Amino acid sequence: MKKIIAIAALSIIALSADAQYDADTENGVVSFAGRKGFVWESKDGKFEFKPYLMVQTAVDFNWYDSEGLDPAYNQDKVHNTGFSIPYAVLGFTGRAFGFITYNLSINAAASGAGILQQAWADMKVSDGFGVKVGKFKTPFTHATLTTLGETLFPTLPLSLTSPVIMPYSLNAVTPSMMTDFDLGVEFHGMIKGKWGYQAGIFNGTGSNVNLATKTFSDDWHIPSLLYAGRFTFQPWGVMPATQGNPRQLGLDKLLVWVSASMNVESENESTNDFRAGVELAWMHKRLYLAGEAYYMHVGFTKRQKINDSFNYLGGYVQGGYFITDRIQGALRYDFFDRNGLDKGGLLNMPAIGINYYFKGVNLKLQGMYRYMGRTGHATQLDRDNDDLGLATHNATVQIQYTF
């Protein structure tokens, strides 16, 4: 099984996926959506420096199920409620020598190594080939590759961000479907204006580690790193990394892609995690539609002396429509087989939202409600365990300013 997964991962990496970042969304945080903004630029256009910032302030309400516990031990069902600052990002992006783009951003709302959100340089030899090095988003899932300030909902799908459940009390083994910012190198390009690819090697430790901490795999005899790849088809040109923007209501773009990755000796050298995903996104004037499905296989390393392996599946479909030039309605259905395909039970998480874009001041107001349902579990205990740590009812209102 391991050899089959390794061959599949490496074969997709050989093709691998995604398009050259659109100039408007190249920093991954703030979309300029065609506006020039504040920028220093040389007369020949080869050198450019543009500062940017994004601040998000949210108020959250979360109500949790009692999970069958005696009320005397679980009287308060409301937790993780109040005000938060998901992101407070200050950064700059630009161009040098006409072919190098760069970006650095600090997220003051994070802690530890996560304060350095990203820092990279991208050397574009041609439209068909470029090399990117540093800390940046790994090539997996439309949801995470979307510019942070341009998401349809203020929170990402739970199927992507929530840790899976395993029947072992190993606190170090809590992988999720998502791979986000990481340190590494990536080769990418856009061929004939339609076919995009990304292929990269990363630490696999995520955004909270900025050091070289990995080793060599005892089982597979290769460096214990994250190997990731992505392949896209964009028949109508590069699709901007947005899920709707009032400055771009006339676009007609389609994006279809597949991706895969192998994180060797991840989770403190305890597991080998293989991920694969298929995705589709379409922007047609005021309408935005997208859907993703992702799969993860978790196998333990030999040193753990656990013969079991686990398979997980998740995904979502979502859509947004600009009712007016400033008001965007949003719907999402999110599903997650969190306890593994070998056990019954599924989390169903529908959500509804609305976004308002203030004219001319770069303010965006978002509101959403999400419900989490459970179905198909064999026992009440399985049902109670499947949503541990997840709110049954969530309401979020968030205001965002970008510059």
Protein Blocks (a to p, Z undefined) as FASTA:
>chain_A
ZZmmmmmmmmmmmmogcddddfklmnomacgkhpabjadddfkopaccdddddddddddd
ddddeklpafklmmblcghiacddfbacddddddeehlaccdddddfkbgcjllmmbacd
dddfblkbccdedjddddehjklmpcfklcfbfbdcfklmpccddfbdcfklccdfbdcd
dddddddddeehlaccdddddehnojmbcbdfbdcdfklopacddddddddddfkopadf
bebdfklmmbccddddddddddehihhhlaccddddddddddehjaccdddddddddddd
fklopabdcddddddddddddfblmbccddddddddfkojkbgcdddddddddddddehk
lpacdddddddddehiabfklmmmmmgoiafbdcdddddddZZ
